[in-house]
Amino acid sequence: MDYKTAGGALDRIDEALDYVNQLSILRDGNVLTSNDGAVNSSLGKVNRKVSSINSNLETAKTDIVFCMKKLKEIEDTVRGKR
């Protein structure tokens, strides 16, 4: 993975996080005012999935940043900067 690829991946993760946050906003808005138990049960499942996706995206973002730092260290070592 080079910096351009990693940077692009981070951009896509940020876009996905924005989308997940938009889902959360929609979910927290008018939708949950329903009195229908089945609807609320389904929305509860969606809420858990959205939270899981958000967590996975944050983890991926952290992992990519870590990998970019390690790549930089390796580059510096190979070039004799350390």
C-alpha positions in Angstrom: 0.0 0.0 0.0 1.5 3.4 -1.0 0.5 6.7 0.4 -1.8 7.6 -2.5 -3.7 4.3 -2.1 -3.9 4.7 1.7 -5.0 8.3 1.4 -7.7 7.3 -1.0 -8.8 4.6 1.4 -9.0 7.1 4.2 -11.1 9.4 2.0 -13.5 6.6 1.2 -13.8 5.7 4.8 -14.5 9.3 5.7 -17.2 9.3 3.1 -18.7 6.1 4.4 -18.6 7.5 8.0 -20.4 10.6 6.8 -23.1 8.4 5.2 -23.4 6.3 8.3 -23.8 9.5 10.4 -26.5 10.6 8.0 -28.3 7.4 8.6 -28.0 8.0 12.3 -29.5 11.4 11.9 -32.4 10.1 9.9 -32.8 7.3 12.4 -32.8 9.7 15.3 -35.3 12.0 13.6 -38.9 11.3 12.8 -38.6 7.6 12.2 -38.4 6.4 15.8 -41.6 8.2 16.8 -43.6 5.3 15.3 -45.8 3.4 17.7 -45.6 0.2 15.6 -43.6 -2.4 17.6 -42.5 -4.3 14.5 -41.1 -1.1 12.9 -39.3 -0.1 16.1 -37.9 -3.7 16.4 -36.6 -3.5 12.8 -35.1 0.0 13.5 -33.4 -1.4 16.5 -31.7 -4.0 14.3 -30.7 -1.3 11.8 -29.3 0.9 14.7 -27.1 -2.0 15.8 -25.9 -2.6 12.3 -25.2 1.1 11.8 -23.2 1.2 15.1 -21.3 -1.9 14.0 -20.4 -0.4 10.6 -19.4 2.8 12.2 -17.1 1.0 14.6 -15.6 -1.2 11.8 -14.9 1.9 9.7 -13.2 3.7 12.6 -11.0 0.6 13.2 -10.1 0.4 9.5 -9.2 4.1 9.5 -7.0 3.6 12.6 -5.3 0.6 11.0 -4.6 2.4 7.7 -3.0 5.4 9.6 -0.9 2.9 11.6 0.2 1.2 8.3 1.1 4.5 6.7 3.3 5.4 9.7 5.1 2.1 9.6 5.6 2.5 5.8 7.2 5.9 6.4 9.5 4.4 9.1 10.5 1.6 6.6 11.1 4.2 3.9 13.2 6.3 6.2 15.3 3.2 7.2 15.8 2.1 3.7 16.9 5.6 2.6 19.3 5.8 5.6 17.5 8.6 7.4 17.5 6.7 10.7 
